Amino acid sequence: MIETIRVELGNRSYPIHIGSGTLAGGDLFLAPLEPTEVLILTNETIAPLYLAQIRANFTKKSCHNLILPDGEAHKNLETLEHILTFMLERGFKRGALLVALGGGVIGDLGGFAASCYQRGISYIQVPTTLLAQVDSSVGGKTAVNHRLGKNMIGAFHQPSAVITDTKTLTTLPDRELRAGIAEIIKYGLIRDFPLFEWLESNIDNLLGRDSYTLKTAISLSCKNKAEVVASDEKEENIRATLNFGHTFGHAIETALGYGTWLHGEAVALGMCMATRLSYAIGSLTMEEVVRVESLLRRADLPIVPPEGLSEDALLTVMKSDKKNVDDRIRLVLLESLGSARVTTDYPHEKLADAIKNGSVS
Amino acid sequence: MIETIRVELGNRSYPIHIGSGTLAGGDLFLAPLEPTEVLILTNETIAPLYLAQIRANFTKKSCHNLILPDGEAHKNLETLEHILTFMLERGFKRGALLVALGGGVIGDLGGFAASCYQRGISYIQVPTTLLAQVDSSVGGKTAVNHRLGKNMIGAFHQPSAVITDTKTLTTLPDRELRAGIAEIIKYGLIRDFPLFEWLESNIDNLLGRDSYTLKTAISLSCKNKAEVVASDEKEENIRATLNFGHTFGHAIETALGYGTWLHGEAVALGMCMATRLSYAIGSLTMEEVVRVESLLRRADLPIVPPEGLSEDALLTVMKSDKKNVDDRIRLVLLESLGSARVTTDYPHEKLADAIKNGSVS
């Protein structure tokens, strides 16, 4: 059975379809669009697994595919230009459709290409990693990296649909599955305490890739993301709480060198740091901090900084975050388990402590 | 006296300020924005003339300027990246403001850079050519060129304000002034017959750069553009009528090689071709065609194809226009003087005739 969640954004509203076998969805891909041309954008890892299945939905259309090398290193302006040139050379018109089949890199690149090709064409997200399914495929944030920062060049461009097939998770490496779980835990922590409790009861089934548990986790996550995006599309206020753990996380990724840790792993450790800081300023009890760490640990996600990660290096990167409004580092902190707020109001030395200290439990 | 026209687009509404001496406007530039940093983007021709004046408005801000070489050849992804890197290197945040000081190339480049820098920052258009003042600075169309087509990569990103100083027209070359007049005549033809008649009476004062006449022409043009944009921001229907003469015009520019003719000159000849086709299918009388040609001729704008411009070359380019929905060439034709519609419904041989034939008068 396919579950459908709507992202309510007026004339930019769209459905998120979640189910097993949706890749062969046919109508899901075409209705209500009637594309003049179709580009399926994917990468070398995903193409042999799922490209043929997707193409089968577009037999009656002029359908092309472009297979990129795998990896974050290719999420840049050069690859963007390559995609745009590919479409121009094949005479793609404004009525064209781009289908982004892959993880966060393909989704971000494909979405940005769709946003600026002839000032905007339609695109569909077909996320194949858990992280993309619960987070990056929903909400219209698209971007490429610049050598001076991640996601520094991009656009808000909502997809026409998100189509998630839980079957694609059967081929996902374990480490990437866990990285996706970090983002699910995030929704529990910042706005959905029942989801947090549900995860405490179901984490083992989730790690065991039980199909029903996966679908439930994805749909509960998408519901949270859809609500937040609907109320603050351009991240002017509440949407910023979705960055819980991310300011720390991006700094960890930068300090370690991209590719060393997965995004979700860095976010997990970042959430621990933010949780410890929330405790240090009196918003959480020690028992609550232990609960958070314990759930992350059960998902085999990192909760202590790796050897040699320098506190100063982290703080330097965090100060240059694009979300800062002045010289203070803007952070998302917990008010309780299931509630978060964006703030710059905390003592700086407690931030340094929260970064330095290891696990409390 | 400064005249202000509002472009009504909900929370993306903005003012167009038109007057003499507005460059020294101070408050016009800052209120209601409080930018964290300011980038003034301009070119080598404009910088010595007006950069100091603009900078004087931002003495209390962290203000940088970036001076590009002049010309359409630089409106590409490479220059875009250069602008984005410039801002990243100087730590520009999401609260930054870009001021695009120049003609259409600077406006299109600056607007697109603002649209994708950290997924969108504010920008102000300060158009210094008549063409930019009456057309390209208003409406949020931003883009760069690709070797396979003009404006193929871009975004809809509305400015926070348009500030037009009629004094900047004193340094504008004659040929560029006339090219701008072509776009003013366009508004008269497609939706504002009183403006067309006003132009018939005032064309000599306009060419003589009478300050009051210029201001009136700019403000009547902006009023038309603002109304069209307000009712169809993303060019889903009525905004397409603004392309009157442009499908022909772009083809003429491409066929002659960019830079041979100015955009406004190509549009003038394109409007003649569209007018002749409108006559050929019975929408206009011969007297009306003569009136159109006569006004364009008084503005010293081209109304006959140059030697050696091949009809086939033009048709080939027109067929690849991004506005086409199928294999038929979509054109804007006149229903009467002051009224236009988008159509593919005309006999193909009459299109060929309209391109081939010279002036009727």
Interface residues (C-beta under 8 A of the other chain):
Chain A: T36 L77 E81 L84 T85 L88 E89 G91 K93 R94 G95 F112 S115 C116 Y117 Q118 R119 G120 K141 A143 H146 L148 G149 N151 M152 I153 G154 A155 F156 K234 S320 K322 K323 N324 V325 D326
Chain B: T36 L77 E81 L84 T85 L88 E89 G91 K93 R94 G95 F112 S115 C116 Y117 Q118 R119 G120 K141 T142 A143 H146 L148 G149 N151 M152 I153 G154 A155 F156 K234 S320 K322 K323 N324 V325 D326
